[in-house]
Amino acid sequence: MKRRSFIKSGSALSLPFFLNGIPLQTMGMPSAFGGMNGDSDRVLVLIQLNGGNDGLNTLIPLDAYDNLANLRSNIILPESSLIQITGDNSFHPSMTGMAEMFDDAKLNIVQSVGYPNQNRSHFRSSDIWSTGSAADEYLSTGWMGRYFQNRFPEYPAEYPNDDCPDPFALTIGNSVSETCQGLSSNYSLAVNNPNDLFELPEGLGGNPDLSTCYGFQLDFVRTAILQTNAYADRITETYEAGNNVAAYPDDNSLANRLKTVAKLISGGCQTRVFIVAQGGYDTHANQTEDGAPTTGEHAGLLKELSDAMNSFQKDLTALGLEERVVGMTFSEFGRQIKSNDGIGTDHGNAAPLFVFGSCINPGIIGDNPDIPITVQNQAGVPMQYDFRSVYGSILMDWFEVPEAEVKDILFDDFQYLPILQPCDSVATNDLSAADFDLNIFPNPCTNYASVRFNSKSEEISITLFDAIGSQLKVVSSRKFQEGQHEVKFEVHDLVPGNYFIRIQGKSGATTKSLIKIN
């Protein structure tokens, strides 16, 4: 169907409409994999964990368990209750579904994902993760929105059409995702129940005079309504044609949303990005039951997440769709290393991120977080990998976006991570992590400290962070030849406390603690 162009400039109106009584906007769908109806039909499913997930209570580093038991005495999980997945890592006991996925080579874990100069505001940090910005950068477009904008700059004009009949992205929930915001329109549409959509009235009068402000806005509204109704018809059509094979758990709202995603894909929906959300992770209090750390709010959330992901993956496999879909979780931040007196945890820094599917490189990328014996108040898990490197690696390997474009969409310091692999590859769990053999001495230190490490012939960046995630200085950033190196730097100007040294090269990254004393 033809649609008159109603986006005239970057400041044009972006008008919300409603499906199931909730805001709805259409979103431009990109396709680095060949176009919406191109040679590739790959799908990305994003699961947002709203509130800030406690990574140290999700993926427990066994090599730091004793220190954690001291720092989190009122919420620490009994070691005997943990689900061990590697020699040094265990899952929360409620995560049986994800443990099964890990054993079946359907799960990749990226350790300590965050960003420099961590912002601990829910609103601002969620905005950073949605836009793919730096902590001090304010962007009006989402990271997927910019990807779509590069491929469909004319959107929403002329959409939907015979080649692209479906929304480019769908949020299964109450509001569109800012992840998909383009320059002048959001490439996402929000819907709760695809089987119960109502049609918006289209009678808005005759042809408006586009030379007037009123006529221009009227034309915008009328065109948006026509477009919304066309998308709604298509969503209902594909949903009714779809099917679910695997069993999903009852009373699990996240599972119901993922069940809807699977049914839409199986019914022929050509949407390439789906976004779902799970709330409740802001566990300042009652994260566990008093005296019963394996139960409580966080245990319930992790069980809901784990069971939902496992059922969704089984459904995709049974439907013959598993090689078309990759999923990823993300949360605005992790929690602090020390628990609080309210049997909970407060806003922190980095946390593990999960990528799942049949086309992932199974295993764990990165080192366990370095947990000191004692930490100062408000100390968070230090960042090991920038979240934008996770985004960029998925864009490169799943959507075949050139690295130069990834850097333009995200940031110049993009670091490729081997998260995905060809679907027909044999799982090896070899994630080719860098072995820097990082050593910091003396530690504790007073006036000076040295960093000793091994490297390949590559550009190496060494940075110093404080306990709350602020980047204090770049210790060194240059090309090193293959071999062992030592870099000395001053610390006399630092106040006593916990700090972290992060080293990053093309082959990987790692982070270790540094203690400054008088």
C-alpha positions as CSV (number, residue, x, y, z in Angstrom):
1,M,0.0,0.0,0.0
2,K,1.2,3.5,-0.7
3,R,1.6,6.0,2.1
4,R,2.1,9.8,1.7
5,S,5.4,10.9,3.3
6,F,4.5,12.7,6.6
7,I,8.0,13.0,8.1
8,K,9.3,16.3,6.9
9,S,12.1,16.9,9.4
10,G,13.9,15.5,12.4
11,S,11.5,17.6,14.6
12,A,8.3,16.2,13.2
13,L,5.6,15.0,15.5
14,S,6.0,11.4,16.8
15,L,2.5,10.5,17.8
16,P,1.5,7.6,20.0
17,F,-1.6,5.5,19.2
18,F,-3.1,2.6,21.1
19,L,-3.6,-1.1,20.8
20,N,-5.4,-2.9,23.6
21,G,-5.7,0.5,25.3
22,I,-1.9,1.0,25.4
23,P,0.4,3.4,23.5
24,L,1.3,2.2,20.1
25,Q,3.9,3.5,17.6
26,T,5.2,2.0,14.4
27,M,8.9,1.4,14.2
28,G,11.2,1.2,11.2
29,M,12.6,-2.1,10.7
30,P,16.2,-2.6,9.5
31,S,17.8,-5.5,8.0
32,A,21.5,-5.9,7.8
33,F,20.7,-9.5,7.1
34,G,19.2,-8.7,3.8
35,G,16.1,-6.6,4.4
36,M,12.9,-7.4,6.1
37,N,11.9,-9.9,3.4
38,G,15.5,-10.4,2.2
39,D,17.7,-13.4,2.1
40,S,17.9,-13.6,5.9
41,D,15.1,-13.9,8.4
42,R,17.1,-13.6,11.6
43,V,15.3,-12.4,14.8
44,L,16.7,-10.7,17.9
45,V,14.7,-10.9,21.2
46,L,15.7,-8.4,23.9
47,I,14.7,-9.2,27.5
48,Q,15.0,-6.1,29.7
49,L,15.4,-6.8,33.5
50,N,14.0,-3.6,35.0
51,G,15.4,-2.4,38.3
52,G,19.0,-3.5,38.3
53,N,19.7,-7.3,38.6
54,D,22.0,-8.5,41.4
55,G,24.6,-10.4,39.3
56,L,26.4,-11.7,42.4
57,N,23.3,-13.5,43.5
58,T,22.6,-14.7,39.9
59,L,26.0,-16.1,38.8
60,I,28.0,-16.8,41.9
61,P,31.8,-16.7,41.6
62,L,32.9,-19.7,43.7
63,D,36.5,-18.5,43.8
64,A,35.2,-15.5,45.8
65,Y,32.5,-17.3,47.8
66,D,34.2,-16.8,51.2
67,N,34.7,-13.1,50.7
68,L,31.1,-12.8,49.5
69,A,29.9,-14.7,52.5
70,N,31.6,-12.1,54.8
71,L,30.3,-9.1,52.8
72,R,26.8,-10.5,52.3
73,S,26.2,-12.5,55.5
74,N,22.5,-11.8,55.6
75,I,21.7,-12.8,52.0
76,I,24.5,-15.2,51.0
77,L,23.2,-18.4,49.4
78,P,24.4,-21.6,51.1
79,E,27.2,-23.1,48.9
80,S,25.5,-26.5,49.0
81,S,22.3,-25.0,47.4
82,L,24.1,-23.6,44.3
83,I,23.9,-25.1,40.8
84,Q,27.5,-25.5,39.7
85,I,27.9,-24.9,36.0
86,T,31.8,-24.6,35.8
87,G,34.6,-25.1,38.2
88,D,34.4,-21.5,39.4
89,N,30.8,-20.6,38.7
90,S,27.3,-21.5,40.0
91,F,23.8,-20.4,39.3
92,H,21.2,-19.4,41.9
93,P,19.3,-22.6,42.9
94,S,16.1,-21.3,41.3
95,M,17.8,-21.1,37.8
96,T,17.3,-24.8,36.8
97,G,16.0,-23.8,33.4
98,M,19.0,-21.7,32.5
99,A,21.4,-24.3,33.9
100,E,19.8,-26.8,31.5
101,M,20.3,-24.4,28.7
102,F,24.0,-23.9,29.7
103,D,24.5,-27.7,29.7
104,D,22.8,-28.0,26.3
105,A,25.2,-25.3,24.8
106,K,22.4,-22.8,24.3
107,L,23.7,-20.1,26.7
108,N,26.5,-17.6,26.6
109,I,27.4,-15.5,29.6
110,V,29.4,-12.2,29.4
111,Q,30.9,-11.3,32.7
112,S,30.7,-7.9,34.4
113,V,29.0,-5.9,31.7
114,G,28.6,-2.1,32.2
115,Y,30.1,1.2,31.1
116,P,32.6,3.7,32.4
117,N,31.4,6.3,34.9
118,Q,28.4,4.3,36.0
119,N,25.2,6.3,36.6
120,R,23.1,4.7,39.3
121,S,19.8,6.4,38.5
122,H,17.3,4.0,37.1
123,F,16.0,6.5,34.5
124,R,19.4,7.8,33.3
125,S,21.1,4.4,33.2
126,S,18.2,2.8,31.4
127,D,18.4,5.7,28.9
128,I,22.1,5.0,28.4
129,W,21.5,1.3,27.8
130,S,18.6,2.1,25.4
131,T,20.5,4.7,23.3
132,G,23.9,3.1,23.5
133,S,25.4,6.4,24.7
134,A,28.4,7.2,26.9
135,A,27.6,8.2,30.5
136,D,28.1,11.9,29.7
137,E,26.4,11.8,26.3
138,Y,22.7,12.4,25.6
139,L,21.3,10.9,22.5
140,S,17.8,11.2,21.1
141,T,18.0,7.9,19.1
142,G,18.2,4.3,20.2
143,W,21.0,2.0,19.2
144,M,18.7,-0.2,17.2
145,G,16.9,2.9,15.9
146,R,20.2,4.1,14.4
147,Y,20.8,0.8,12.8
148,F,17.3,0.9,11.3
149,Q,17.7,4.5,10.3
150,N,20.7,3.7,8.2
151,R,18.7,1.2,6.2
152,F,15.3,2.7,6.1
153,P,15.8,6.5,6.3
154,E,12.5,7.2,4.6
155,Y,10.4,5.4,7.3
156,P,7.6,5.8,8.1
157,A,6.7,7.0,4.6
158,E,5.6,4.2,2.3
159,Y,5.3,1.6,5.1
160,P,3.8,-0.9,5.4
161,N,4.1,-2.2,1.8
162,D,4.1,-5.5,-0.1
163,D,7.8,-6.1,0.6
164,C,7.6,-5.0,4.3
165,P,4.2,-5.8,5.6
166,D,5.1,-6.2,9.2
167,P,6.4,-3.8,11.9
168,F,10.2,-3.7,12.0
169,A,10.1,-4.3,15.8
170,L,7.5,-5.2,18.3
171,T,7.4,-4.5,22.1
172,I,5.2,-7.1,23.8
173,G,4.0,-4.9,26.6
174,N,2.7,-1.4,27.5
175,S,5.0,1.0,25.7
176,V,7.4,1.2,22.8
177,S,11.1,0.7,23.4
178,E,13.4,3.7,23.2
179,T,15.9,1.2,21.9
180,C,14.3,1.5,18.5
181,Q,13.8,5.3,18.4
182,G,14.9,6.8,15.1
183,L,15.5,10.4,14.1
184,S,11.9,11.3,13.7
185,S,9.9,8.2,14.5
186,N,10.1,5.1,16.6
187,Y,10.7,1.9,14.7
188,S,8.8,-0.1,17.4
189,L,5.2,-0.8,17.9
190,A,3.8,-1.9,21.3
191,V,1.0,-4.5,21.7
192,N,-0.2,-6.6,24.6
193,N,-2.7,-9.0,23.0
194,P,-2.2,-9.6,19.3
195,N,-5.5,-11.5,19.1
196,D,-7.6,-8.6,20.4
197,L,-6.7,-5.5,18.5
198,F,-9.2,-2.8,17.6
199,E,-9.3,-0.6,14.6
200,L,-8.8,3.1,15.0
201,P,-11.4,5.4,13.3
202,E,-10.0,6.8,10.0
203,G,-12.6,9.5,9.2
204,L,-10.7,12.7,9.6
205,G,-12.2,14.7,6.8
206,G,-11.0,15.4,3.2
207,N,-7.6,16.2,1.8
208,P,-5.8,18.6,4.1
209,D,-4.0,21.6,2.9
210,L,-0.3,20.7,3.5
211,S,0.8,24.3,3.2
212,T,-0.8,25.1,6.6
213,C,0.4,23.8,10.0
214,Y,-3.1,22.4,10.8
215,G,-3.2,20.6,7.5
216,F,0.3,19.2,7.9
217,Q,-0.5,17.8,11.4
218,L,-3.9,16.4,10.2
219,D,-2.2,14.6,7.4
220,F,0.4,13.2,9.8
221,V,-2.4,11.9,12.2
222,R,-4.5,10.4,9.4
223,T,-1.5,8.7,7.8
224,A,-0.4,7.3,11.1
225,I,-3.8,5.9,11.8
226,L,-4.0,4.2,8.4
227,Q,-0.5,2.8,9.0
228,T,-1.4,1.6,12.5
229,N,-4.5,-0.2,11.3
230,A,-2.6,-1.9,8.5
231,Y,0.0,-3.2,11.0
232,A,-2.7,-4.3,13.5
233,D,-4.4,-6.4,10.8
234,R,-1.1,-8.0,9.9
235,I,-0.2,-8.8,13.6
236,T,-3.6,-10.4,14.2
237,E,-3.3,-12.4,10.9
238,T,0.2,-13.8,11.8
239,Y,-0.7,-14.5,15.4
240,E,-3.8,-16.5,14.4
241,A,-1.7,-18.5,11.9
242,G,1.0,-19.2,14.5
243,N,1.4,-22.0,16.9
244,N,3.2,-23.0,20.2
245,V,4.4,-26.6,20.8
246,A,6.3,-26.6,24.0
247,A,4.7,-26.2,27.4
248,Y,5.1,-22.8,29.2
249,P,4.8,-22.4,33.0
250,D,1.6,-21.0,34.5
251,D,1.5,-17.7,36.3
252,N,4.6,-16.5,34.5
253,S,4.0,-13.2,32.8
254,L,7.4,-13.2,31.1
255,A,6.8,-16.7,29.7
256,N,3.5,-15.5,28.3
257,R,5.2,-12.6,26.5
258,L,7.8,-14.9,25.0
259,K,5.1,-17.4,24.1
260,T,3.5,-14.6,22.1
261,V,6.8,-13.9,20.3
262,A,7.2,-17.5,19.3
263,K,3.6,-17.7,18.0
264,L,4.0,-14.6,15.9
265,I,7.3,-15.8,14.4
266,S,5.8,-19.2,13.6
267,G,2.8,-17.6,12.0
268,G,5.0,-15.8,9.5
269,C,5.5,-12.4,11.2
270,Q,8.6,-10.9,9.6
271,T,9.4,-8.6,12.5
272,R,13.1,-8.7,13.2
273,V,13.4,-7.3,16.8
274,F,11.1,-8.2,19.7
275,I,11.4,-6.5,23.1
276,V,9.9,-7.9,26.4
277,A,10.5,-6.8,29.9
278,Q,10.4,-8.2,33.4
279,G,10.2,-5.8,36.4
280,G,11.0,-6.1,40.1
281,Y,14.8,-6.2,40.2
282,D,15.2,-3.1,42.4
283,T,15.7,-5.3,45.5
284,H,16.7,-2.8,48.2
285,A,14.8,-4.7,50.8
286,N,13.6,-8.3,51.2
287,Q,15.7,-9.6,48.4
288,T,15.7,-12.8,50.3
289,E,13.5,-14.1,53.2
290,D,15.1,-13.4,56.5
291,G,17.0,-16.6,57.4
292,A,16.1,-18.3,54.2
293,P,18.3,-16.9,51.4
294,T,17.2,-19.3,48.7
295,T,13.7,-17.8,48.9
296,G,12.4,-14.3,48.5
297,E,11.8,-11.7,45.8
298,H,15.0,-12.3,43.8
299,A,14.6,-16.1,43.8
300,G,11.1,-15.7,42.4
301,L,12.3,-13.3,39.7
302,L,15.2,-15.5,38.6
303,K,12.9,-18.6,38.5
304,E,10.4,-16.7,36.3
305,L,13.2,-15.6,34.0
306,S,15.0,-18.9,33.9
307,D,11.8,-21.0,33.3
308,A,10.5,-18.5,30.6
309,M,13.8,-18.6,28.7
310,N,14.0,-22.3,28.8
311,S,10.4,-22.8,27.6
312,F,10.9,-20.3,24.8
313,Q,14.0,-22.0,23.6
314,K,12.3,-25.4,23.7
315,D,9.4,-24.0,21.7
316,L,11.6,-22.5,19.1
317,T,13.4,-25.9,18.7
318,A,10.1,-27.8,18.4
319,L,8.8,-25.2,15.8
320,G,12.0,-25.5,13.8
321,L,12.8,-21.8,14.4
322,E,15.8,-22.2,16.8
323,E,18.4,-21.2,14.1
324,R,16.5,-18.0,13.3
325,V,16.4,-16.5,16.8
326,V,18.9,-15.2,19.3
327,G,17.9,-13.7,22.7
328,M,19.7,-11.3,25.1
329,T,19.0,-10.1,28.6
330,F,20.1,-6.6,29.9
331,S,19.5,-4.5,33.0
332,E,20.4,-0.9,33.8
333,F,23.0,-1.9,36.4
334,G,24.0,-4.5,38.9
335,R,23.9,-4.2,42.7
336,Q,26.6,-3.3,45.2
337,I,29.0,-5.9,46.5
338,K,28.0,-5.5,50.1
339,S,24.4,-6.2,51.2
340,N,22.5,-3.7,53.2
341,D,20.7,-4.0,56.6
342,G,17.4,-4.4,54.9
343,I,18.2,-7.9,53.6
344,G,18.8,-6.4,50.2
345,T,21.3,-4.7,47.9
346,D,21.6,-1.2,46.6
347,H,22.4,0.2,43.1
348,G,25.7,-0.9,41.8
349,N,27.8,-1.1,38.6
350,A,28.3,-4.1,36.3
351,A,26.6,-7.5,36.2
352,P,26.6,-10.6,33.9
353,L,24.6,-10.5,30.7
354,F,23.1,-13.6,29.1
355,V,22.8,-14.4,25.3
356,F,20.9,-17.5,24.4
357,G,20.0,-19.6,21.3
358,S,21.4,-22.3,19.1
359,C,23.8,-20.0,17.2
360,I,25.7,-18.7,20.3
361,N,29.2,-19.6,21.3
362,P,28.4,-21.5,24.5
363,G,30.3,-20.8,27.7
364,I,31.5,-17.8,29.7
365,I,33.3,-14.8,28.3
366,G,35.6,-13.0,30.8
367,D,36.9,-13.6,34.3
368,N,35.0,-13.8,37.5
369,P,34.7,-10.4,39.3
370,D,37.6,-9.8,41.7
371,I,36.0,-9.5,45.1
372,P,38.4,-8.1,47.8
373,I,38.2,-9.3,51.4
374,T,36.9,-5.9,52.5
375,V,35.3,-3.2,50.3
376,Q,34.2,0.3,51.1
377,N,30.5,1.3,51.3
378,Q,28.8,1.6,47.9
379,A,31.4,-0.4,46.1
380,G,30.1,-2.1,43.0
381,V,31.3,-4.9,40.7
382,P,33.8,-3.2,38.3
383,M,33.1,-3.2,34.6
384,Q,35.0,-5.8,32.5
385,Y,33.2,-5.4,29.2
386,D,31.4,-2.4,27.8
387,F,27.7,-3.1,27.0
388,R,28.2,-1.4,23.6
389,S,30.7,-4.1,22.7
390,V,28.0,-6.7,23.3
391,Y,25.6,-4.8,21.1
392,G,28.2,-4.3,18.4
393,S,29.3,-7.9,18.3
394,I,25.7,-9.0,17.9
395,L,25.2,-6.4,15.1
396,M,28.3,-7.7,13.3
397,D,27.7,-11.4,13.6
398,W,23.9,-11.7,13.6
399,F,22.9,-8.8,11.3
400,E,26.2,-8.7,9.3
401,V,26.9,-5.0,10.0
402,P,30.4,-3.9,9.0
403,E,32.6,-3.0,11.9
404,A,33.0,0.6,10.7
405,E,29.3,1.1,10.8
406,V,29.1,-0.5,14.3
407,K,31.6,2.1,15.5
408,D,29.5,4.8,14.0
409,I,26.3,3.5,15.6
410,L,27.9,2.9,19.0
411,F,31.5,4.0,19.8
412,D,35.0,4.0,18.4
413,D,36.4,1.9,21.2
414,F,34.2,-1.0,20.2
415,Q,35.7,-4.4,21.2
416,Y,34.6,-7.5,19.3
417,L,33.4,-10.4,21.5
418,P,33.0,-14.0,20.2
419,I,29.4,-14.3,21.5
420,L,27.9,-15.9,18.4
421,Q,29.0,-18.6,16.1
422,P,27.5,-20.3,12.9
423,C,24.5,-22.4,13.8
424,D,26.0,-25.5,12.4
425,S,29.2,-25.3,14.3
426,V,30.2,-27.9,16.9
427,A,30.1,-26.3,20.4
428,T,33.6,-26.1,21.8
429,N,33.2,-23.7,24.7
430,D,36.5,-22.1,23.5
431,L,35.8,-18.4,23.8
432,S,39.4,-17.4,23.1
433,A,39.6,-15.2,26.2
434,A,42.7,-13.0,26.5
435,D,45.3,-14.3,29.0
436,F,46.9,-11.1,30.3
437,D,48.1,-12.8,33.5
438,L,47.5,-9.4,35.1
439,N,49.4,-8.6,38.3
440,I,49.2,-5.4,40.3
441,F,51.9,-4.7,42.9
442,P,52.5,-3.6,45.6
443,N,48.8,-4.2,46.6
444,P,47.9,-2.6,48.9
445,C,49.9,0.5,47.7
446,T,50.8,3.9,49.0
447,N,52.4,6.3,46.4
448,Y,53.0,4.1,43.4
449,A,51.7,0.9,41.8
450,S,52.8,-1.2,38.8
451,V,50.8,-3.2,36.4
452,R,52.5,-6.3,34.9
453,F,50.8,-8.2,32.1
454,N,51.3,-10.3,29.0
455,S,50.0,-9.2,25.6
456,K,49.9,-10.0,22.0
457,S,51.1,-7.3,19.5
458,E,48.1,-5.0,19.9
459,E,46.7,-1.7,21.2
460,I,46.3,-1.9,25.0
461,S,44.3,0.4,27.2
462,I,44.9,0.4,31.0
463,T,42.4,2.5,33.0
464,L,41.9,3.2,36.7
465,F,38.4,3.2,38.2
466,D,37.1,3.9,41.7
467,A,34.7,1.7,43.7
468,I,31.5,3.3,42.3
469,G,32.6,2.9,38.6
470,S,34.0,6.3,37.8
471,Q,37.0,6.3,35.5
472,L,39.7,8.3,37.2
473,K,42.6,8.1,34.7
474,V,44.0,6.4,31.7
475,V,47.2,4.8,33.0
476,S,48.4,3.9,29.5
477,S,46.9,3.6,26.0
478,R,49.3,2.5,23.2
479,K,50.5,-0.4,21.2
480,F,52.5,-3.0,23.0
481,Q,54.6,-5.7,21.3
482,E,54.0,-9.4,22.1
483,G,55.5,-10.3,25.5
484,Q,55.5,-9.3,29.1
485,H,55.2,-5.6,30.1
486,E,55.3,-3.5,33.2
487,V,53.7,0.0,33.6
488,K,54.2,2.1,36.8
489,F,51.8,4.8,37.8
490,E,51.2,7.3,40.7
491,V,48.5,6.7,43.3
492,H,49.6,9.2,46.0
493,D,46.8,11.6,45.1
494,L,44.1,8.9,45.7
495,V,42.2,8.7,49.0
496,P,42.5,5.4,50.8
497,G,40.0,2.8,49.5
498,N,39.1,0.3,46.9
499,Y,40.0,0.9,43.2
500,F,40.1,-1.3,40.1
501,I,42.5,-1.6,37.2
502,R,40.9,-2.6,33.8
503,I,43.1,-3.7,30.9
504,Q,41.6,-4.0,27.4
505,G,43.1,-5.2,24.2
506,K,41.7,-6.5,20.9
507,S,41.9,-10.0,22.3
508,G,39.9,-9.3,25.5
509,A,39.6,-7.5,28.8
510,T,40.0,-8.1,32.5
511,T,39.7,-6.2,35.7
512,K,41.4,-6.6,39.1
513,S,41.2,-4.8,42.4
514,L,43.7,-2.3,43.8
515,I,43.7,-1.1,47.5
516,K,45.2,2.3,48.4
517,I,46.3,2.9,52.0
518,N,48.0,5.8,53.8
